[in-house]
Amino acid sequence: MSRVQPSCNPMIHPVIHQLAETSDRLTSRGGLVLFSRYLRGVGLLPELGRVFGSVRKSGKGLPVADLFHQCLCFFFDGTSRHLVRFEALKQDAGYAGAIETAPERMASSHTMKRFFRAFRGPQNWGFRRVLQQLFVWRLKQTQPKVVVLGIDAMVMDNDEAKKRHGVQPTYKKVCGFAPLQITWGRFIVDTVFRGGKKHSNADESVAAAVRRLVSRIRKHYRADVPILVRMDSGFFDQALFQLFEELGIGYIVGARLSQDVKEYAREADPGFWASVKKERQEWQYLEFGHRCGTWKRLRRFLYTRPVYEDEQRLLDFARPDTVLVTNLGRGERIDALLHAAELGEWVQPERIIELYHERGADELVFRALKEFASETLPFQSFSANSAFYHTMLLAFFLFESFKEDVAAPVVPVTAYATRVRRQLVDFAGKIVRTGGRVILKVTRATFRQLRLEELWMRSADPPRFAWVT
C-alpha cells in the first residue's frame, strides 16, 4: 500500500518554517492608545504637573506630567504590578507607540522609584486635592439628584511583604495598611492613607474629610443637593452625628447592639413590628427613639432582622440582628432637601433599610480596586507607598471615567478591570509612519467588533476637566 504524502501547498497548509526578527513596531496592547488619548483629551496631565511640580528637583529628566502619564497607563495596562516592569517597557518601541510616547522618553524602573521616593507628607496631600477635583468634575457630568457617600476602611494585605513602615496588624488578622476611603457610586473620591492598626473612626479623619467634601459639593456643584452618608457600626460616634446634623446632611449608620436595645426589642409588643420586602429578601423592623449613654438628644433607631437568607426562612434564634441610627425623618434640613428633590420616600423606614443594605455596592468598589491594581505596595518608606497608593487611586478613578466616557458602547460600565483589559486593551496592532502621520493598524475583525472608529472619536473628545477653586 502506498503512503499518501501530505500536501506542501502553502495555500492549503500554511506551515511556519522559520522564525525571524522584524523591525516593525508591533504591540499587543493596542487598546492603550484609547486610554492615552483620553488622558490627553481630559486635560488632567498639565494639572498634575502643576500640583506636583515641586517633586522635580532640577530641569533634568522627564517632566512630572510625563511620568504620571506613564504611571497611569501602567496601572491601566495591568500586565504587571511590579515597578521593574518599566525596565522592559523602556525597550519596547511598540508599547511606547501605543501610549503615544517617544521611545527615548520612556522612564526606567529606577526613574519611577526615584519619582515616588521624592514625595513627602505635604506633597501627598495634593493627591487628595486632585481626587476631590475629579469628584466635582464627575458630579457636573452626571448631575445626580442626591449624593450618597459611603465611608469605610479597606484592608490592604501586605502580610508576605518585607518589613515596611506602616504595615501593622489589622482586624482581618493580616498585616498591612488600612486606608479610610470615601466612595460615590463606583468612584473613590477621597482617602486617608493609614497604617493597619488604625480603626475605622480613628482620630478626626472622618469628620475632616466629610466637612471638606460637603463644602466642595455645595460650592462647586449645587448648594441645595441632598447629601447622604452611610457607614457601618465602626463609625457609631455621637460626635460624627452632631457634625452631620450641623452640616445639614443625612446619615444611616450601623449602631452597636447594646443590651438595653436588645431587651427593648425583645419586650416590644409584636404589633409594633413591621416588615419590608425587596426581591427575594424580607426584613422585620422595629422603629423607636433612643438616647445612648450621655447623649443629649433622642435619635431615630431601627432594629432590623432578616426573615429569609437565600430563600431559606430563618428561625428566630438564628436571625442576625442589625440596629441602624439615622436622622432622616426627624424634620431636619436634609428632609426638606429630599422632598425638594422629589425623594420624600427616603425618610420612610422601608427605604432607609434598603439604603443601608445597599452598602454592599460600596464594598464592591474595594473589590474592583484590588482587581484593578494591587494590595501589596512596593516601598519600605511610608511616604513613597502613600504616593504609589494615591497614584493607583487616580488611575482607578480615570479607569472608571474612561468606561463611561469612551468604552460604554462596547463594555458595560459595571465591568471589572480584567474584562475591560481582555476585551478592549489586549489586541494586536502595528504602528507605522507614513506621510508624516503615525497610524495604528489593526485587523479588520478587531476594528469592526470593537467599533474602534467610534471609540477613537469618543477618546479624542471626552468631557474636559477643569480645576475649580
C-alpha positions as CSV (number, residue, x, y, z in Angstrom):
1,M,0.0,0.0,0.0
2,S,1.5,3.3,-1.0
3,R,1.7,6.1,1.6
4,V,-0.1,9.3,0.8
5,Q,2.3,12.2,1.1
6,P,0.9,15.4,2.9
7,S,0.4,18.3,0.6
8,C,3.1,21.0,0.9
9,N,0.9,23.6,-0.8
10,P,1.2,26.7,1.4
11,M,-2.3,27.8,0.4
12,I,-3.7,24.6,2.0
13,H,-1.3,24.1,4.9
14,P,0.3,27.5,5.9
15,V,3.0,25.9,8.0
16,I,5.6,28.2,9.6
17,H,9.0,27.1,8.5
18,Q,11.2,29.8,10.1
19,L,11.4,32.3,12.9
20,A,12.9,35.7,12.2
21,E,13.1,39.2,13.8
22,T,11.3,42.3,12.5
23,S,11.9,46.0,12.8
24,D,8.2,46.8,12.6
25,R,6.7,48.5,15.6
26,L,4.2,45.9,16.9
27,T,2.2,46.0,20.1
28,S,-0.1,43.5,21.9
29,R,-1.7,46.4,23.9
30,G,-3.4,48.2,21.0
31,G,-6.2,49.5,23.2
32,L,-3.9,51.5,25.4
33,V,-3.9,54.2,22.7
34,L,-7.6,54.9,23.5
35,F,-6.8,55.5,27.2
36,S,-3.7,57.6,26.4
37,R,-5.8,59.8,24.1
38,Y,-8.4,60.0,26.8
39,L,-5.8,61.2,29.3
40,R,-4.6,63.9,27.0
41,G,-8.1,64.9,25.9
42,V,-9.4,65.3,29.5
43,G,-6.6,67.8,30.3
44,L,-5.6,66.4,33.7
45,L,-1.9,65.8,33.0
46,P,-0.9,69.5,33.0
47,E,-2.7,70.0,36.3
48,L,-0.8,67.0,37.8
49,G,2.4,68.6,36.6
50,R,1.5,71.9,38.2
51,V,0.3,70.4,41.6
52,F,3.3,68.1,41.9
53,G,6.0,70.0,40.1
54,S,7.9,70.5,43.3
55,V,9.0,66.9,43.4
56,R,11.2,67.6,40.4
57,K,14.5,68.9,41.9
58,S,16.1,70.0,38.6
59,G,15.3,70.6,34.9
60,K,17.0,67.3,34.0
61,G,15.0,64.1,33.3
62,L,11.4,63.7,32.4
63,P,8.6,66.2,33.3
64,V,6.3,65.3,36.1
65,A,3.3,65.2,33.7
66,D,5.1,62.6,31.5
67,L,5.9,60.4,34.5
68,F,2.3,60.5,35.6
69,H,1.1,59.7,32.1
70,Q,3.3,56.6,32.0
71,C,2.2,55.6,35.5
72,L,-1.5,55.9,34.8
73,C,-1.1,53.8,31.6
74,F,1.0,51.2,33.5
75,F,-1.9,50.8,36.0
76,F,-4.5,50.7,33.2
77,D,-2.5,48.1,31.4
78,G,-2.2,45.8,34.4
79,T,0.2,43.3,32.8
80,S,2.5,43.5,35.8
81,R,2.2,45.1,39.3
82,H,5.9,45.4,39.8
83,L,7.9,48.6,39.1
84,V,10.7,46.5,37.4
85,R,8.2,46.2,34.5
86,F,9.2,49.7,33.4
87,E,12.6,48.3,32.5
88,A,11.1,46.1,29.9
89,L,8.7,48.7,28.7
90,K,11.6,51.1,28.1
91,Q,12.9,48.7,25.5
92,D,9.5,48.1,23.8
93,A,9.0,50.6,21.0
94,G,5.6,49.2,20.3
95,Y,4.4,49.9,23.8
96,A,5.8,53.4,23.6
97,G,3.9,53.9,20.4
98,A,0.7,52.6,22.0
99,I,0.9,55.3,24.8
100,E,2.0,58.0,22.3
101,T,5.4,58.4,23.8
102,A,8.8,58.6,22.0
103,P,10.9,55.5,22.9
104,E,13.7,57.7,24.3
105,R,11.3,59.4,26.7
106,M,10.2,56.1,28.3
107,A,11.0,56.0,32.0
108,S,13.1,53.2,33.5
109,S,12.2,51.4,36.8
110,H,14.9,53.4,38.6
111,T,13.4,56.6,37.4
112,M,10.0,55.6,38.7
113,K,11.4,54.5,42.0
114,R,13.2,57.9,42.4
115,F,9.9,59.6,41.5
116,F,7.8,58.0,44.2
117,R,10.5,58.3,46.8
118,A,10.7,62.1,46.2
119,F,7.2,62.5,47.7
120,R,6.8,63.8,51.2
121,G,3.8,64.2,53.5
122,P,2.6,67.7,52.4
123,Q,3.0,66.7,48.7
124,N,0.9,63.6,49.2
125,W,-1.9,65.8,50.4
126,G,-2.0,67.1,46.8
127,F,-3.4,63.7,45.7
128,R,-6.5,64.2,47.8
129,R,-7.0,67.6,46.3
130,V,-6.8,66.1,42.8
131,L,-9.3,63.3,43.7
132,Q,-11.7,65.8,45.1
133,Q,-11.4,67.9,41.9
134,L,-12.1,64.8,39.8
135,F,-15.2,64.2,42.0
136,V,-16.5,67.6,41.3
137,W,-15.8,67.0,37.6
138,R,-17.9,63.8,37.5
139,L,-20.7,65.4,39.6
140,K,-21.1,68.1,37.0
141,Q,-21.2,65.5,34.2
142,T,-23.8,63.2,35.8
143,Q,-25.9,65.8,37.6
144,P,-27.2,63.5,40.4
145,K,-30.4,64.4,42.3
146,V,-28.8,63.2,45.5
147,V,-25.2,62.4,46.5
148,V,-24.8,59.2,48.5
149,L,-21.4,58.7,50.1
150,G,-20.1,55.5,51.6
151,I,-17.3,55.6,54.2
152,D,-15.3,52.6,55.2
153,A,-11.7,51.3,55.8
154,M,-10.2,48.9,53.3
155,V,-7.6,46.4,54.5
156,M,-4.6,46.0,52.1
157,D,-2.9,42.7,52.8
158,N,0.9,43.1,52.9
159,D,1.4,40.1,55.1
160,E,4.0,38.5,52.8
161,A,6.0,41.7,52.2
162,K,9.2,42.6,53.9
163,K,9.0,44.9,57.0
164,R,7.7,48.2,55.9
165,H,6.8,51.4,57.7
166,G,3.0,51.4,58.5
167,V,2.5,47.7,57.9
168,Q,0.7,46.7,61.1
169,P,-1.8,44.0,62.3
170,T,-5.3,44.7,61.0
171,Y,-8.7,43.5,62.2
172,K,-8.7,40.9,59.4
173,K,-5.7,39.1,61.1
174,V,-3.2,40.1,58.4
175,C,-0.5,42.8,58.4
176,G,-1.0,45.6,56.1
177,F,-2.4,49.1,55.6
178,A,-6.0,50.2,56.4
179,P,-6.7,53.4,54.4
180,L,-10.0,55.2,55.0
181,Q,-11.9,55.6,51.8
182,I,-15.0,57.6,50.8
183,T,-16.9,56.2,47.8
184,W,-19.5,57.6,45.5
185,G,-21.0,55.0,43.3
186,R,-18.1,53.3,41.5
187,F,-15.7,56.0,42.4
188,I,-13.3,56.5,45.3
189,V,-13.5,60.3,45.9
190,D,-11.3,60.8,49.0
191,T,-9.0,58.8,51.1
192,V,-6.7,58.9,54.1
193,F,-3.7,56.5,53.8
194,R,-3.1,54.9,57.2
195,G,-1.3,52.1,59.0
196,G,-3.0,48.8,59.6
197,K,-3.7,49.3,63.3
198,K,-5.9,52.4,62.7
199,H,-9.6,51.6,63.4
200,S,-12.5,52.9,61.2
201,N,-13.0,56.2,63.0
202,A,-9.5,56.8,64.2
203,D,-8.5,60.4,65.0
204,E,-10.5,63.2,63.3
205,S,-10.1,61.8,59.8
206,V,-13.7,61.1,59.0
207,A,-15.0,64.4,60.4
208,A,-12.4,66.5,58.5
209,A,-12.9,64.6,55.2
210,V,-16.7,64.8,55.3
211,R,-16.6,68.5,56.2
212,R,-14.3,69.2,53.3
213,L,-16.3,67.1,50.7
214,V,-19.6,68.7,51.7
215,S,-18.1,72.1,51.3
216,R,-16.8,71.3,47.8
217,I,-20.1,69.7,46.7
218,R,-22.2,72.7,47.8
219,K,-19.7,75.3,46.5
220,H,-18.9,73.7,43.1
221,Y,-21.9,71.6,42.3
222,R,-25.2,72.6,44.0
223,A,-25.8,74.2,47.3
224,D,-29.2,72.5,47.7
225,V,-28.3,69.0,46.7
226,P,-29.2,66.4,49.4
227,I,-26.1,64.6,50.7
228,L,-26.4,61.2,52.5
229,V,-23.6,59.3,54.3
230,R,-23.9,55.6,55.1
231,M,-21.4,53.7,57.3
232,D,-21.2,50.5,59.4
233,S,-21.1,50.3,63.2
234,G,-17.3,51.1,63.3
235,F,-18.4,54.8,62.9
236,F,-21.0,54.8,65.6
237,D,-20.0,58.1,67.3
238,Q,-22.1,60.9,68.7
239,A,-19.5,63.4,67.7
240,L,-19.9,62.4,64.0
241,F,-23.7,62.5,64.2
242,Q,-23.6,66.0,65.7
243,L,-21.3,67.1,62.8
244,F,-23.6,65.7,60.2
245,E,-26.6,67.3,61.7
246,E,-24.8,70.7,61.8
247,L,-23.8,70.3,58.2
248,G,-27.4,69.5,57.2
249,I,-26.7,66.1,55.7
250,G,-28.3,62.8,56.2
251,Y,-26.7,59.7,57.7
252,I,-27.5,56.0,58.1
253,V,-25.1,54.3,60.4
254,G,-25.0,50.8,61.9
255,A,-25.4,51.1,65.7
256,R,-24.0,48.9,68.5
257,L,-26.2,46.2,69.6
258,S,-26.3,47.1,73.3
259,Q,-28.0,45.1,76.0
260,D,-30.7,47.7,76.7
261,V,-31.6,47.8,73.0
262,K,-31.8,44.0,72.8
263,E,-34.1,44.0,75.8
264,Y,-36.4,46.7,74.4
265,A,-36.7,44.7,71.1
266,R,-37.4,41.5,73.0
267,E,-40.1,43.0,75.1
268,A,-41.7,45.2,72.4
269,D,-45.3,44.4,71.5
270,P,-45.4,42.2,68.3
271,G,-47.9,44.7,66.9
272,F,-45.1,47.4,66.7
273,W,-43.1,45.3,64.4
274,A,-43.4,45.8,60.6
275,S,-41.8,44.2,57.6
276,V,-40.2,45.3,54.3
277,K,-39.6,43.1,51.2
278,K,-37.2,43.6,48.4
279,E,-36.9,41.0,45.6
280,R,-36.2,37.7,47.5
281,Q,-35.3,39.2,50.8
282,E,-37.5,40.3,53.7
283,W,-36.7,42.1,56.9
284,Q,-38.7,42.7,60.1
285,Y,-38.1,46.1,61.8
286,L,-38.9,47.9,64.9
287,E,-38.7,51.7,65.0
288,F,-38.1,53.7,68.2
289,G,-36.3,56.7,69.7
290,H,-33.3,56.1,71.8
291,R,-30.7,58.1,73.7
292,C,-27.4,56.3,74.4
293,G,-25.3,56.9,77.5
294,T,-24.6,60.6,77.8
295,W,-26.3,61.7,74.6
296,K,-28.1,65.0,74.9
297,R,-30.7,64.2,72.3
298,L,-33.0,61.4,71.2
299,R,-32.2,59.8,67.8
300,R,-34.2,57.6,65.5
301,F,-33.3,53.9,65.7
302,L,-34.4,50.9,63.5
303,Y,-34.0,47.4,64.9
304,T,-33.9,45.0,61.9
305,R,-33.6,41.3,61.4
306,P,-33.9,39.3,58.2
307,V,-36.7,36.8,57.7
308,Y,-35.0,34.9,54.8
309,E,-31.4,34.1,53.8
310,D,-31.0,32.8,50.2
311,E,-34.7,31.9,50.1
312,Q,-34.4,29.9,53.3
313,R,-36.6,31.1,56.1
314,L,-34.6,31.8,59.3
315,L,-35.7,30.7,62.8
316,D,-36.0,33.4,65.4
317,F,-32.9,32.4,67.3
318,A,-30.8,32.3,64.0
319,R,-31.6,35.7,62.7
320,P,-28.6,38.2,62.7
321,D,-29.9,41.4,64.2
322,T,-28.8,44.8,62.9
323,V,-29.6,48.2,64.5
324,L,-29.5,51.4,62.5
325,V,-29.4,55.0,63.6
326,T,-30.4,57.9,61.3
327,N,-31.5,61.5,61.2
328,L,-33.8,61.0,58.2
329,G,-37.4,61.8,59.0
330,R,-36.5,63.9,62.0
331,G,-37.6,67.2,60.5
332,E,-34.1,68.4,59.9
333,R,-32.8,70.3,56.8
334,I,-32.0,67.0,55.0
335,D,-35.7,66.1,55.0
336,A,-36.6,69.4,53.2
337,L,-33.9,68.9,50.7
338,L,-35.0,65.3,49.9
339,H,-38.6,66.5,49.5
340,A,-37.5,69.3,47.2
341,A,-35.6,66.7,45.1
342,E,-38.8,64.6,44.9
343,L,-37.2,61.9,47.1
344,G,-39.6,62.2,50.1
345,E,-39.9,58.4,50.4
346,W,-36.3,58.2,51.5
347,V,-37.4,59.2,55.1
348,Q,-39.6,56.1,55.3
349,P,-38.2,53.1,57.3
350,E,-38.5,50.8,54.4
351,R,-36.3,52.9,52.2
352,I,-33.8,53.6,55.0
353,I,-33.3,49.8,55.5
354,E,-32.9,49.3,51.7
355,L,-30.3,52.1,51.5
356,Y,-28.3,50.7,54.4
357,H,-28.2,47.2,52.8
358,E,-27.1,48.7,49.5
359,R,-23.8,49.4,51.3
360,G,-22.8,46.1,49.7
361,A,-22.3,48.0,46.5
362,D,-19.7,50.2,48.3
363,E,-17.8,47.0,49.2
364,L,-17.7,46.1,45.5
365,V,-15.8,49.3,44.8
366,F,-12.9,48.0,47.0
367,R,-13.0,44.6,45.2
368,A,-12.8,46.4,41.9
369,L,-9.9,48.5,43.1
370,K,-8.0,45.4,44.2
371,E,-8.6,43.7,40.9
372,F,-7.5,46.8,39.0
373,A,-4.3,47.3,40.9
374,S,-2.5,45.6,43.9
375,E,-2.8,45.4,47.6
376,T,0.9,44.9,48.1
377,L,2.9,48.2,48.0
378,P,6.5,48.2,46.8
379,F,8.4,50.6,49.1
380,Q,9.7,50.5,52.6
381,S,9.1,54.2,53.1
382,F,5.5,55.2,54.2
383,S,5.6,58.4,52.1
384,A,6.7,56.5,48.9
385,N,4.0,53.9,49.5
386,S,1.4,56.6,50.0
387,A,2.4,58.3,46.7
388,F,2.2,54.9,44.9
389,Y,-1.2,54.1,46.5
390,H,-2.7,57.6,45.6
391,T,-1.5,57.3,42.0
392,M,-3.2,53.9,41.9
393,L,-6.4,55.6,43.1
394,L,-6.1,58.3,40.4
395,A,-5.7,55.6,37.8
396,F,-8.7,53.8,39.1
397,F,-10.8,56.9,39.1
398,L,-9.8,57.6,35.5
399,F,-10.4,54.0,34.5
400,E,-14.0,54.2,35.8
401,S,-14.5,57.6,34.0
402,F,-13.0,56.0,30.8
403,K,-15.6,53.3,30.9
404,E,-18.4,55.9,31.0
405,D,-16.9,58.4,28.5
406,V,-15.3,56.1,25.9
407,A,-15.9,52.3,26.4
408,A,-19.6,52.3,27.2
409,P,-20.7,51.3,23.6
410,V,-18.6,48.1,23.9
411,V,-18.1,47.2,27.6
412,P,-20.6,47.8,30.4
413,V,-19.6,50.4,32.9
414,T,-20.0,47.8,35.6
415,A,-17.4,45.6,34.1
416,Y,-14.3,44.8,36.2
417,A,-10.8,45.6,35.1
418,T,-10.0,42.0,33.8
419,R,-12.9,42.1,31.4
420,V,-12.0,45.6,30.1
421,R,-8.4,44.6,29.6
422,R,-9.1,41.3,27.8
423,Q,-11.7,42.8,25.6
424,L,-10.6,46.4,24.9
425,V,-6.9,46.5,25.5
426,D,-5.3,43.2,24.6
427,F,-5.4,43.3,20.8
428,A,-2.5,43.4,18.4
429,G,-1.6,46.4,16.4
430,K,1.1,47.7,14.0
431,I,2.3,51.2,14.3
432,V,3.5,52.7,11.0
433,R,4.6,56.2,10.0
434,T,3.6,57.4,6.5
435,G,3.1,60.8,5.0
436,G,4.2,62.5,8.2
437,R,1.5,60.7,10.2
438,V,1.6,57.9,12.8
439,I,-1.1,55.2,12.2
440,L,-2.1,52.2,14.4
441,K,-3.2,49.4,12.1
442,V,-5.4,46.5,13.5
443,T,-7.2,43.6,11.8
444,R,-10.5,44.2,10.1
445,A,-12.3,41.9,12.5
446,T,-11.0,43.8,15.6
447,F,-11.7,47.1,14.0
448,R,-15.4,46.2,13.5
449,Q,-16.1,44.1,16.6
450,L,-14.7,46.7,19.0
451,R,-16.3,49.6,17.0
452,L,-12.8,51.2,17.1
453,E,-13.8,54.1,14.9
454,E,-16.5,55.2,17.3
455,L,-14.2,54.7,20.4
456,W,-11.4,56.6,18.6
457,M,-13.7,59.6,18.2
458,R,-15.0,59.4,21.8
459,S,-11.5,59.2,23.3
460,A,-10.5,62.3,21.4
461,D,-13.4,64.4,22.7
462,P,-14.0,63.5,26.4
463,P,-15.6,65.8,29.0
464,R,-12.9,68.4,29.7
465,F,-11.6,68.5,33.3
466,A,-11.3,72.0,34.8
467,W,-9.7,72.8,38.1
468,V,-12.1,74.8,40.4
469,T,-11.0,77.0,43.3
